Amino acid sequence: MKLYFTCPKKNELFASEHYSLTDGFSVVEGEQRKLEGMVQLHESCPHCGELHLFPVDKVMCSYGKKE
Ligand SMILES: [Zn+2]
């Protein structure tokens, strides 16, 4: 599944299928169930070339545009 990320350096959106959740992510049970953890990218950012790490809540599963 492709996820969408925003480059923290250039503030540009990009999509990637090459990522994994780091160890220690957890589902927080509360009023709203949510995931906590970090998503590690395995390919370099197309905008700045770095391998970013994102908190799960900053990652989008979909984007308002069709590909
Ligand atoms: Zn970047």
N, CA, C, O and the ligand as a Tripos MOL2 file, in Angstrom:
@<TRIPOS>MOLECULE
protein
  269   267    68     0     0
PROTEIN
NO_CHARGES

@<TRIPOS>ATOM
      1 N           0.8440   -1.1960    0.0000 N.3       1 MET1
      2 CA          0.0000    0.0000    0.0000 C.3       1 MET1
      3 C           0.8760    1.2410    0.0000 C.2       1 MET1
      4 O           1.8300    1.3500    0.7710 O.2       1 MET1
      5 N           0.5390    2.1580   -0.8660 N.am      2 LYS2
      6 CA          1.2670    3.4230   -0.9040 C.3       2 LYS2
      7 C           0.8140    4.3340    0.2140 C.2       2 LYS2
      8 O          -0.3790    4.4600    0.4930 O.2       2 LYS2
      9 N           1.7710    4.9580    0.8400 N.am      3 LEU3
     10 CA          1.4350    5.9810    1.8180 C.3       3 LEU3
     11 C           1.9980    7.3050    1.3440 C.2       3 LEU3
     12 O           2.9390    7.3550    0.5520 O.2       3 LEU3
     13 N           1.4070    8.3680    1.8430 N.am      4 TYR4
     14 CA          1.8300    9.7130    1.4530 C.3       4 TYR4
     15 C           2.5270   10.3930    2.6150 C.2       4 TYR4
     16 O           2.0760   10.3450    3.7590 O.2       4 TYR4
     17 N           3.6290   11.0200    2.2880 N.am      5 PHE5
     18 CA          4.4560   11.6710    3.2930 C.3       5 PHE5
     19 C           4.7260   13.1030    2.8620 C.2       5 PHE5
     20 O           4.6950   13.4290    1.6760 O.2       5 PHE5
     21 N           4.9870   13.9390    3.8320 N.am      6 THR6
     22 CA          5.3800   15.3100    3.5070 C.3       6 THR6
     23 C           6.8340   15.5000    3.9120 C.2       6 THR6
     24 O           7.1880   15.3130    5.0760 O.2       6 THR6
     25 N           7.6640   15.8660    2.9650 N.am      7 CYS7
     26 CA          9.0770   16.1060    3.2520 C.3       7 CYS7
     27 C           9.1990   17.2590    4.2500 C.2       7 CYS7
     28 O           8.7040   18.3550    3.9890 O.2       7 CYS7
     29 N           9.8530   17.0210    5.3890 N.am      8 PRO8
     30 CA          9.9560   18.0830    6.3940 C.3       8 PRO8
     31 C          10.9090   19.2070    5.9840 C.2       8 PRO8
     32 O          10.8620   20.2970    6.5530 O.2       8 PRO8
     33 N          11.7570   18.9500    5.0150 N.am      9 LYS9
     34 CA         12.6990   19.9880    4.5710 C.3       9 LYS9
     35 C          12.0960   20.8870    3.5150 C.2       9 LYS9
     36 O          12.2350   22.1090    3.5650 O.2       9 LYS9
     37 N          11.4200   20.2640    2.5520 N.am     10 LYS10
     38 CA         10.8980   21.0350    1.4210 C.3      10 LYS10
     39 C           9.3950   21.2370    1.5150 C.2      10 LYS10
     40 O           8.8010   21.9860    0.7400 O.2      10 LYS10
     41 N           8.7970   20.5570    2.4730 N.am     11 ASN11
     42 CA          7.3510   20.6580    2.6370 C.3      11 ASN11
     43 C           6.5890   20.2450    1.3820 C.2      11 ASN11
     44 O           5.5880   20.8600    1.0130 O.2      11 ASN11
     45 N           7.0770   19.2030    0.7410 N.am     12 GLU12
     46 CA          6.4470   18.6990   -0.4790 C.3      12 GLU12
     47 C           5.9500   17.2850   -0.2350 C.2      12 GLU12
     48 O           6.5640   16.5020    0.4890 O.2      12 GLU12
     49 N           4.8330   16.9860   -0.8520 N.am     13 LEU13
     50 CA          4.2350   15.6650   -0.6830 C.3      13 LEU13
     51 C           4.8630   14.6520   -1.6260 C.2      13 LEU13
     52 O           5.2110   14.9820   -2.7590 O.2      13 LEU13
     53 N           5.0060   13.4280   -1.1610 N.am     14 PHE14
     54 CA          5.4300   12.3450   -2.0330 C.3      14 PHE14
     55 C           4.8270   11.0400   -1.5450 C.2      14 PHE14
     56 O           4.3880   10.9310   -0.4000 O.2      14 PHE14
     57 N           4.8130   10.0600   -2.4210 N.am     15 ALA15
     58 CA          4.2450    8.7580   -2.0780 C.3      15 ALA15
     59 C           5.3400    7.7170   -2.0960 C.2      15 ALA15
     60 O           6.2930    7.8200   -2.8690 O.2      15 ALA15
     61 N           5.2080    6.7170   -1.2480 N.am     16 SER16
     62 CA          6.1720    5.6210   -1.2380 C.3      16 SER16
     63 C           5.5130    4.3350   -0.7770 C.2      16 SER16
     64 O           4.6140    4.3290    0.0640 O.2      16 SER16
     65 N           5.9930    3.2500   -1.3580 N.am     17 GLU17
     66 CA          5.5640    1.9280   -0.8880 C.3      17 GLU17
     67 C           6.6630    1.2670   -0.0870 C.2      17 GLU17
     68 O           6.4820    0.1690    0.4380 O.2      17 GLU17
     69 N           7.7990    1.9290    0.0070 N.am     18 HIS18
     70 CA          8.9560    1.3240    0.6620 C.3      18 HIS18
     71 C           9.1570    1.9260    2.0390 C.2      18 HIS18
     72 O           9.8740    2.9110    2.2160 O.2      18 HIS18
     73 N           8.5110    1.3130    2.9950 N.am     19 TYR19
     74 CA          8.5700    1.8280    4.3640 C.3      19 TYR19
     75 C           8.2790    0.6760    5.3130 C.2      19 TYR19
     76 O           7.8120   -0.3820    4.8930 O.2      19 TYR19
     77 N           8.5530    0.8840    6.5690 N.am     20 SER20
     78 CA          8.1300   -0.0920    7.5820 C.3      20 SER20
     79 C           7.8420    0.6490    8.8760 C.2      20 SER20
     80 O           8.3280    1.7540    9.1170 O.2      20 SER20
     81 N           7.0490    0.0080    9.6790 N.am     21 LEU21
     82 CA          6.8160    0.5490   11.0130 C.3      21 LEU21
     83 C           7.9690    0.1240   11.9040 C.2      21 LEU21
     84 O           8.3770   -1.0370   11.8910 O.2      21 LEU21
     85 N           8.4860    1.0540   12.6660 N.am     22 THR22
     86 CA          9.5750    0.7020   13.5690 C.3      22 THR22
     87 C           9.0250   -0.0880   14.7500 C.2      22 THR22
     88 O           7.8250   -0.0760   15.0220 O.2      22 THR22
     89 N           9.9140   -0.7610   15.4310 N.am     23 ASP23
     90 CA          9.5150   -1.5140   16.6210 C.3      23 ASP23
     91 C           8.8940   -0.5780   17.6410 C.2      23 ASP23
     92 O           9.2700    0.5910   17.7390 O.2      23 ASP23
     93 N           7.9770   -1.0810   18.3710 N.am     24 GLY24
     94 CA          7.4250   -0.3030   19.4650 C.3      24 GLY24
     95 C           6.1950    0.4950   19.1200 C.2      24 GLY24
     96 O           5.7300    1.3180   19.9080 O.2      24 GLY24
     97 N           5.6660    0.2460   17.9240 N.am     25 PHE25
     98 CA          4.4120    0.9550   17.6670 C.3      25 PHE25
     99 C           3.3020    0.2820   18.4390 C.2      25 PHE25
    100 O           3.3680   -0.9130   18.7280 O.2      25 PHE25
    101 N           2.3030    1.0330   18.7660 N.am     26 SER26
    102 CA          1.2430    0.4600   19.5800 C.3      26 SER26
    103 C          -0.0830    1.0950   19.2170 C.2      26 SER26
    104 O          -0.1390    2.2000   18.6770 O.2      26 SER26
    105 N          -1.1220    0.3930   19.5180 N.am     27 VAL27
    106 CA         -2.4540    0.9320   19.3130 C.3      27 VAL27
    107 C          -2.9120    1.5040   20.6430 C.2      27 VAL27
    108 O          -2.9430    0.8020   21.6540 O.2      27 VAL27
    109 N          -3.2560    2.7470   20.6360 N.am     28 VAL28
    110 CA         -3.7040    3.3970   21.8620 C.3      28 VAL28
    111 C          -5.2170    3.3090   21.9300 C.2      28 VAL28
    112 O          -5.9270    3.7730   21.0380 O.2      28 VAL28
    113 N          -5.6820    2.7180   22.9820 N.am     29 GLU29
    114 CA         -7.1250    2.6110   23.1560 C.3      29 GLU29
    115 C          -7.6070    3.8270   23.9290 C.2      29 GLU29
    116 O          -7.1240    4.1160   25.0240 O.2      29 GLU29
    117 N          -8.5420    4.5190   23.3560 N.am     30 GLY30
    118 CA         -9.0640    5.6890   24.0370 C.3      30 GLY30
    119 C         -10.4040    5.9860   23.4380 C.2      30 GLY30
    120 O         -11.0870    5.0900   22.9430 O.2      30 GLY30
    121 N         -10.7840    7.2390   23.4800 N.am     31 GLU31
    122 CA        -12.0430    7.6040   22.8390 C.3      31 GLU31
    123 C         -11.9580    7.2990   21.3610 C.2      31 GLU31
    124 O         -12.9190    6.8350   20.7480 O.2      31 GLU31
    125 N         -10.7870    7.5690   20.7980 N.am     32 GLN32
    126 CA        -10.5590    7.2030   19.4160 C.3      32 GLN32
    127 C          -9.3370    6.3300   19.3650 C.2      32 GLN32
    128 O          -8.2750    6.6830   19.8780 O.2      32 GLN32
    129 N          -9.5000    5.1800   18.7370 N.am     33 ARG33
    130 CA         -8.4040    4.2480   18.6030 C.3      33 ARG33
    131 C          -7.3850    4.8460   17.6450 C.2      33 ARG33
    132 O          -7.7470    5.3120   16.5650 O.2      33 ARG33
    133 N          -6.1310    4.8370   18.0270 N.am     34 LYS34
    134 CA         -5.1450    5.3340   17.0760 C.3      34 LYS34
    135 C          -3.8360    4.5910   17.2130 C.2      34 LYS34
    136 O          -3.5430    3.9660   18.2320 O.2      34 LYS34
    137 N          -3.0620    4.6840   16.1500 N.am     35 LEU35
    138 CA         -1.7530    4.0520   16.1280 C.3      35 LEU35
    139 C          -0.7040    5.0470   16.5980 C.2      35 LEU35
    140 O          -0.7340    6.2250   16.2430 O.2      35 LEU35
    141 N           0.2160    4.5490   17.3980 N.am     36 GLU36
    142 CA          1.3590    5.3690   17.7560 C.3      36 GLU36
    143 C           2.6120    4.6580   17.3320 C.2      36 GLU36
    144 O           2.7180    3.4400   17.4690 O.2      36 GLU36
    145 N           3.5480    5.3910   16.8270 N.am     37 GLY37
    146 CA          4.8010    4.7680   16.4140 C.3      37 GLY37
    147 C           5.4350    5.6020   15.3290 C.2      37 GLY37
    148 O           5.0050    6.7200   15.0450 O.2      37 GLY37
    149 N           6.4610    5.0420   14.7300 N.am     38 MET38
    150 CA          7.1820    5.7570   13.6940 C.3      38 MET38
    151 C           7.2210    4.9200   12.4280 C.2      38 MET38
    152 O           7.3110    3.6930   12.4800 O.2      38 MET38
    153 N           7.1530    5.5980   11.2950 N.am     39 VAL39
    154 CA          7.2750    4.9420   10.0020 C.3      39 VAL39
    155 C           8.6430    5.3000    9.4160 C.2      39 VAL39
    156 O           8.9630    6.4720    9.2210 O.2      39 VAL39
    157 N           9.4270    4.2830    9.1450 N.am     40 GLN40
    158 CA         10.7600    4.4940    8.5650 C.3      40 GLN40
    159 C          10.7030    4.2560    7.0640 C.2      40 GLN40
    160 O          10.2600    3.2000    6.6120 O.2      40 GLN40
    161 N          11.1500    5.2350    6.2970 N.am     41 LEU41
    162 CA         11.2100    5.0570    4.8460 C.3      41 LEU41
    163 C          12.4750    4.3140    4.4550 C.2      41 LEU41
    164 O          13.5310    4.4930    5.0620 O.2      41 LEU41
    165 N          12.3530    3.4660    3.4200 N.am     42 HIS42
    166 CA         13.5080    2.7090    2.9310 C.3      42 HIS42
    167 C          13.9940    3.1990    1.5880 C.2      42 HIS42
    168 O          14.9120    2.6140    1.0130 O.2      42 HIS42
    169 N          13.4100    4.2390    1.0850 N.am     43 GLU43
    170 CA         13.9540    4.8570   -0.1190 C.3      43 GLU43
    171 C          14.0950    6.3430    0.1530 C.2      43 GLU43
    172 O          13.3450    6.9170    0.9420 O.2      43 GLU43
    173 N          15.0550    6.9520   -0.5030 N.am     44 SER44
    174 CA         15.3330    8.3430   -0.1850 C.3      44 SER44
    175 C          14.2390    9.2440   -0.7240 C.2      44 SER44
    176 O          13.6180    8.9760   -1.7530 O.2      44 SER44
    177 N          14.0370   10.2940   -0.0060 N.am     45 CYS45
    178 CA         13.0360   11.2900   -0.3500 C.3      45 CYS45
    179 C          13.3300   11.8780   -1.7300 C.2      45 CYS45
    180 O          14.4690   12.2540   -2.0070 O.2      45 CYS45
    181 N          12.3140   11.9630   -2.6010 N.am     46 PRO46
    182 CA         12.5500   12.5080   -3.9470 C.3      46 PRO46
    183 C          12.8610   14.0030   -3.9230 C.2      46 PRO46
    184 O          13.3490   14.5490   -4.9130 O.2      46 PRO46
    185 N          12.5890   14.6490   -2.8310 N.am     47 HIS47
    186 CA         12.7810   16.1010   -2.7580 C.3      47 HIS47
    187 C          14.1220   16.4990   -2.1680 C.2      47 HIS47
    188 O          14.7370   17.4610   -2.6270 O.2      47 HIS47
    189 N          14.5840   15.7730   -1.1560 N.am     48 CYS48
    190 CA         15.8460   16.1730   -0.5270 C.3      48 CYS48
    191 C          16.8450   15.0240   -0.4150 C.2      48 CYS48
    192 O          17.9910   15.2500   -0.0260 O.2      48 CYS48
    193 N          16.4400   13.8010   -0.7440 N.am     49 GLY49
    194 CA         17.3780   12.6850   -0.7760 C.3      49 GLY49
    195 C          17.6430   12.0150    0.5600 C.2      49 GLY49
    196 O          18.4700   11.1050    0.6330 O.2      49 GLY49
    197 N          16.9710   12.4340    1.6110 N.am     50 GLU50
    198 CA         17.1910   11.8120    2.9160 C.3      50 GLU50
    199 C          16.2220   10.6640    3.1570 C.2      50 GLU50
    200 O          15.1810   10.5570    2.5070 O.2      50 GLU50
    201 N          16.5860    9.8180    4.0970 N.am     51 LEU51
    202 CA         15.6710    8.7640    4.5430 C.3      51 LEU51
    203 C          14.9260    9.3090    5.7560 C.2      51 LEU51
    204 O          15.4860    9.4090    6.8480 O.2      51 LEU51
    205 N          13.7010    9.6490    5.5600 N.am     52 HIS52
    206 CA         12.9460   10.2640    6.6500 C.3      52 HIS52
    207 C          12.2980    9.2290    7.5540 C.2      52 HIS52
    208 O          12.0880    8.0720    7.1900 O.2      52 HIS52
    209 N          11.9980    9.7040    8.7370 N.am     53 LEU53
    210 CA         11.2800    8.9220    9.7340 C.3      53 LEU53
    211 C          10.0910    9.7960   10.1550 C.2      53 LEU53
    212 O          10.2630   10.9560   10.5300 O.2      53 LEU53
    213 N           8.9130    9.2340   10.0880 N.am     54 PHE54
    214 CA          7.7220   10.0300   10.3880 C.3      54 PHE54
    215 C           6.9080    9.4170   11.5240 C.2      54 PHE54
    216 O           6.7920    8.1950   11.6120 O.2      54 PHE54
    217 N           6.3510   10.2440   12.3820 N.am     55 PRO55
    218 CA          5.3620    9.7140   13.3260 C.3      55 PRO55
    219 C           4.1490    9.2310   12.5360 C.2      55 PRO55
    220 O           3.7540    9.8510   11.5480 O.2      55 PRO55
    221 N           3.5750    8.1440   12.9690 N.am     56 VAL56
    222 CA          2.4550    7.5490   12.2430 C.3      56 VAL56
    223 C           1.3220    8.5420   11.9770 C.2      56 VAL56
    224 O           0.6780    8.4960   10.9290 O.2      56 VAL56
    225 N           1.0910    9.4230   12.9230 N.am     57 ASP57
    226 CA         -0.0550   10.3310   12.7160 C.3      57 ASP57
    227 C           0.2230   11.4160   11.6820 C.2      57 ASP57
    228 O          -0.6780   12.1860   11.3480 O.2      57 ASP57
    229 N           1.4480   11.4940   11.1700 N.am     58 LYS58
    230 CA          1.7540   12.4500   10.1040 C.3      58 LYS58
    231 C           1.6910   11.8080    8.7270 C.2      58 LYS58
    232 O           1.9270   12.4680    7.7150 O.2      58 LYS58
    233 N           1.3770   10.5380    8.6920 N.am     59 VAL59
    234 CA          1.3660    9.7980    7.4420 C.3      59 VAL59
    235 C          -0.0670    9.6580    6.9540 C.2      59 VAL59
    236 O          -0.9770    9.3650    7.7300 O.2      59 VAL59
    237 N          -0.2510    9.8700    5.6680 N.am     60 MET60
    238 CA         -1.5920    9.7660    5.1110 C.3      60 MET60
    239 C          -1.7170    8.5200    4.2510 C.2      60 MET60
    240 O          -0.8130    8.1820    3.4870 O.2      60 MET60
    241 N          -2.8510    7.8440    4.3850 N.am     61 CYS61
    242 CA         -3.0920    6.6570    3.5840 C.3      61 CYS61
    243 C          -3.6060    7.0160    2.2060 C.2      61 CYS61
    244 O          -3.4730    6.2350    1.2640 O.2      61 CYS61
    245 N          -4.1790    8.1660    2.0890 N.am     62 SER62
    246 CA         -4.6990    8.5530    0.7970 C.3      62 SER62
    247 C          -4.5810   10.0550    0.6620 C.2      62 SER62
    248 O          -4.3700   10.7750    1.6390 O.2      62 SER62
    249 N          -4.7180   10.4970   -0.5280 N.am     63 TYR63
    250 CA         -4.5700   11.9010   -0.8160 C.3      63 TYR63
    251 C          -5.7000   12.2830   -1.7420 C.2      63 TYR63
    252 O          -6.1890   11.4500   -2.5050 O.2      63 TYR63
    253 N          -6.1150   13.5190   -1.6850 N.am     64 GLY64
    254 CA         -7.3230   13.9060   -2.4020 C.3      64 GLY64
    255 C          -7.2470   13.9480   -3.9110 C.2      64 GLY64
    256 O          -8.0670   14.5970   -4.5610 O.2      64 GLY64
    257 N          -6.2860   13.2740   -4.4630 N.am     65 LYS65
    258 CA         -6.0970   13.2850   -5.9020 C.3      65 LYS65
    259 C          -6.0450   11.8670   -6.4090 C.2      65 LYS65
    260 O          -5.5190   10.9830   -5.7330 O.2      65 LYS65
    261 N          -6.5780   11.6410   -7.5790 N.am     66 LYS66
    262 CA         -6.4290   10.3260   -8.1720 C.3      66 LYS66
    263 C          -5.1000   10.2750   -8.9180 C.2      66 LYS66
    264 O          -4.6430   11.2700   -9.4800 O.2      66 LYS66
    265 N          -4.4990    9.1080   -8.9090 N.am     67 GLU67
    266 CA         -3.1970    8.9960   -9.5800 C.3      67 GLU67
    267 C          -3.3620    8.7410  -11.0590 C.2      67 GLU67
    268 O          -2.3710    8.6190  -11.7790 O.2      67 GLU67
    269 ZN         12.7840   15.0500    2.2010 Zn       68 ZN68
@<TRIPOS>BOND
     1     1     2 1
     2     2     3 1
     3     3     4 2
     4     3     5 am
     5     5     6 1
     6     6     7 1
     7     7     8 2
     8     7     9 am
     9     9    10 1
    10    10    11 1
    11    11    12 2
    12    11    13 am
    13    13    14 1
    14    14    15 1
    15    15    16 2
    16    15    17 am
    17    17    18 1
    18    18    19 1
    19    19    20 2
    20    19    21 am
    21    21    22 1
    22    22    23 1
    23    23    24 2
    24    23    25 am
    25    25    26 1
    26    26    27 1
    27    27    28 2
    28    27    29 am
    29    29    30 1
    30    30    31 1
    31    31    32 2
    32    31    33 am
    33    33    34 1
    34    34    35 1
    35    35    36 2
    36    35    37 am
    37    37    38 1
    38    38    39 1
    39    39    40 2
    40    39    41 am
    41    41    42 1
    42    42    43 1
    43    43    44 2
    44    43    45 am
    45    45    46 1
    46    46    47 1
    47    47    48 2
    48    47    49 am
    49    49    50 1
    50    50    51 1
    51    51    52 2
    52    51    53 am
    53    53    54 1
    54    54    55 1
    55    55    56 2
    56    55    57 am
    57    57    58 1
    58    58    59 1
    59    59    60 2
    60    59    61 am
    61    61    62 1
    62    62    63 1
    63    63    64 2
    64    63    65 am
    65    65    66 1
    66    66    67 1
    67    67    68 2
    68    67    69 am
    69    69    70 1
    70    70    71 1
    71    71    72 2
    72    71    73 am
    73    73    74 1
    74    74    75 1
    75    75    76 2
    76    75    77 am
    77    77    78 1
    78    78    79 1
    79    79    80 2
    80    79    81 am
    81    81    82 1
    82    82    83 1
    83    83    84 2
    84    83    85 am
    85    85    86 1
    86    86    87 1
    87    87    88 2
    88    87    89 am
    89    89    90 1
    90    90    91 1
    91    91    92 2
    92    91    93 am
    93    93    94 1
    94    94    95 1
    95    95    96 2
    96    95    97 am
    97    97    98 1
    98    98    99 1
    99    99   100 2
   100    99   101 am
   101   101   102 1
   102   102   103 1
   103   103   104 2
   104   103   105 am
   105   105   106 1
   106   106   107 1
   107   107   108 2
   108   107   109 am
   109   109   110 1
   110   110   111 1
   111   111   112 2
   112   111   113 am
   113   113   114 1
   114   114   115 1
   115   115   116 2
   116   115   117 am
   117   117   118 1
   118   118   119 1
   119   119   120 2
   120   119   121 am
   121   121   122 1
   122   122   123 1
   123   123   124 2
   124   123   125 am
   125   125   126 1
   126   126   127 1
   127   127   128 2
   128   127   129 am
   129   129   130 1
   130   130   131 1
   131   131   132 2
   132   131   133 am
   133   133   134 1
   134   134   135 1
   135   135   136 2
   136   135   137 am
   137   137   138 1
   138   138   139 1
   139   139   140 2
   140   139   141 am
   141   141   142 1
   142   142   143 1
   143   143   144 2
   144   143   145 am
   145   145   146 1
   146   146   147 1
   147   147   148 2
   148   147   149 am
   149   149   150 1
   150   150   151 1
   151   151   152 2
   152   151   153 am
   153   153   154 1
   154   154   155 1
   155   155   156 2
   156   155   157 am
   157   157   158 1
   158   158   159 1
   159   159   160 2
   160   159   161 am
   161   161   162 1
   162   162   163 1
   163   163   164 2
   164   163   165 am
   165   165   166 1
   166   166   167 1
   167   167   168 2
   168   167   169 am
   169   169   170 1
   170   170   171 1
   171   171   172 2
   172   171   173 am
   173   173   174 1
   174   174   175 1
   175   175   176 2
   176   175   177 am
   177   177   178 1
   178   178   179 1
   179   179   180 2
   180   179   181 am
   181   181   182 1
   182   182   183 1
   183   183   184 2
   184   183   185 am
   185   185   186 1
   186   186   187 1
   187   187   188 2
   188   187   189 am
   189   189   190 1
   190   190   191 1
   191   191   192 2
   192   191   193 am
   193   193   194 1
   194   194   195 1
   195   195   196 2
   196   195   197 am
   197   197   198 1
   198   198   199 1
   199   199   200 2
   200   199   201 am
   201   201   202 1
   202   202   203 1
   203   203   204 2
   204   203   205 am
   205   205   206 1
   206   206   207 1
   207   207   208 2
   208   207   209 am
   209   209   210 1
   210   210   211 1
   211   211   212 2
   212   211   213 am
   213   213   214 1
   214   214   215 1
   215   215   216 2
   216   215   217 am
   217   217   218 1
   218   218   219 1
   219   219   220 2
   220   219   221 am
   221   221   222 1
   222   222   223 1
   223   223   224 2
   224   223   225 am
   225   225   226 1
   226   226   227 1
   227   227   228 2
   228   227   229 am
   229   229   230 1
   230   230   231 1
   231   231   232 2
   232   231   233 am
   233   233   234 1
   234   234   235 1
   235   235   236 2
   236   235   237 am
   237   237   238 1
   238   238   239 1
   239   239   240 2
   240   239   241 am
   241   241   242 1
   242   242   243 1
   243   243   244 2
   244   243   245 am
   245   245   246 1
   246   246   247 1
   247   247   248 2
   248   247   249 am
   249   249   250 1
   250   250   251 1
   251   251   252 2
   252   251   253 am
   253   253   254 1
   254   254   255 1
   255   255   256 2
   256   255   257 am
   257   257   258 1
   258   258   259 1
   259   259   260 2
   260   259   261 am
   261   261   262 1
   262   262   263 1
   263   263   264 2
   264   263   265 am
   265   265   266 1
   266   266   267 1
   267   267   268 2
@<TRIPOS>SUBSTRUCTURE
     1 MET1         2 RESIDUE 1 A MET
     2 LYS2         6 RESIDUE 1 A LYS
     3 LEU3        10 RESIDUE 1 A LEU
     4 TYR4        14 RESIDUE 1 A TYR
     5 PHE5        18 RESIDUE 1 A PHE
     6 THR6        22 RESIDUE 1 A THR
     7 CYS7        26 RESIDUE 1 A CYS
     8 PRO8        30 RESIDUE 1 A PRO
     9 LYS9        34 RESIDUE 1 A LYS
    10 LYS10       38 RESIDUE 1 A LYS
    11 ASN11       42 RESIDUE 1 A ASN
    12 GLU12       46 RESIDUE 1 A GLU
    13 LEU13       50 RESIDUE 1 A LEU
    14 PHE14       54 RESIDUE 1 A PHE
    15 ALA15       58 RESIDUE 1 A ALA
    16 SER16       62 RESIDUE 1 A SER
    17 GLU17       66 RESIDUE 1 A GLU
    18 HIS18       70 RESIDUE 1 A HIS
    19 TYR19       74 RESIDUE 1 A TYR
    20 SER20       78 RESIDUE 1 A SER
    21 LEU21       82 RESIDUE 1 A LEU
    22 THR22       86 RESIDUE 1 A THR
    23 ASP23       90 RESIDUE 1 A ASP
    24 GLY24       94 RESIDUE 1 A GLY
    25 PHE25       98 RESIDUE 1 A PHE
    26 SER26      102 RESIDUE 1 A SER
    27 VAL27      106 RESIDUE 1 A VAL
    28 VAL28      110 RESIDUE 1 A VAL
    29 GLU29      114 RESIDUE 1 A GLU
    30 GLY30      118 RESIDUE 1 A GLY
    31 GLU31      122 RESIDUE 1 A GLU
    32 GLN32      126 RESIDUE 1 A GLN
    33 ARG33      130 RESIDUE 1 A ARG
    34 LYS34      134 RESIDUE 1 A LYS
    35 LEU35      138 RESIDUE 1 A LEU
    36 GLU36      142 RESIDUE 1 A GLU
    37 GLY37      146 RESIDUE 1 A GLY
    38 MET38      150 RESIDUE 1 A MET
    39 VAL39      154 RESIDUE 1 A VAL
    40 GLN40      158 RESIDUE 1 A GLN
    41 LEU41      162 RESIDUE 1 A LEU
    42 HIS42      166 RESIDUE 1 A HIS
    43 GLU43      170 RESIDUE 1 A GLU
    44 SER44      174 RESIDUE 1 A SER
    45 CYS45      178 RESIDUE 1 A CYS
    46 PRO46      182 RESIDUE 1 A PRO
    47 HIS47      186 RESIDUE 1 A HIS
    48 CYS48      190 RESIDUE 1 A CYS
    49 GLY49      194 RESIDUE 1 A GLY
    50 GLU50      198 RESIDUE 1 A GLU
    51 LEU51      202 RESIDUE 1 A LEU
    52 HIS52      206 RESIDUE 1 A HIS
    53 LEU53      210 RESIDUE 1 A LEU
    54 PHE54      214 RESIDUE 1 A PHE
    55 PRO55      218 RESIDUE 1 A PRO
    56 VAL56      222 RESIDUE 1 A VAL
    57 ASP57      226 RESIDUE 1 A ASP
    58 LYS58      230 RESIDUE 1 A LYS
    59 VAL59      234 RESIDUE 1 A VAL
    60 MET60      238 RESIDUE 1 A MET
    61 CYS61      242 RESIDUE 1 A CYS
    62 SER62      246 RESIDUE 1 A SER
    63 TYR63      250 RESIDUE 1 A TYR
    64 GLY64      254 RESIDUE 1 A GLY
    65 LYS65      258 RESIDUE 1 A LYS
    66 LYS66      262 RESIDUE 1 A LYS
    67 GLU67      266 RESIDUE 1 A GLU
    68 ZN68       269 GROUP 0 **** ****
